[in-house]
Amino acid sequence: MNTILPNQGIPDLAPVTLQDASAPQKGGFSQVLEQVSGVLEQADQMAAGYAQGKVGLTDAVLASQKADTTFSLTMAIRNKALAAYQEIMNLSV
């Protein structure tokens, strides 16, 4: 049995779009940061909309959770990249 839930104002659940590995990279990490910033701004707008009574509680909470998860993932990637850089810098040649 399949259940289809209606879209409730949130465009998709995957805020970061995947690119083809063979395609040339234009923005790299800065492009991902712009997408993360957009997700955070959308969550702020949804929270403001809820405060004004224009957006339902469910939509505001979902946007907030999406922003939190996206930000946490971005920080984890940054931390791994920084740890790898530090490890490379500590290698003796």
Secondary structure, 3 states (H helix, E strand, C coil): CCCCCCCCCCCCCCCCCCCCCCCCCCCCHHHHHHHHHHHHHHHHHHHHHHHHCCCCHHHHHHHHHHHHHHHHHHHHHHHHHHHHHHHHHCCCC
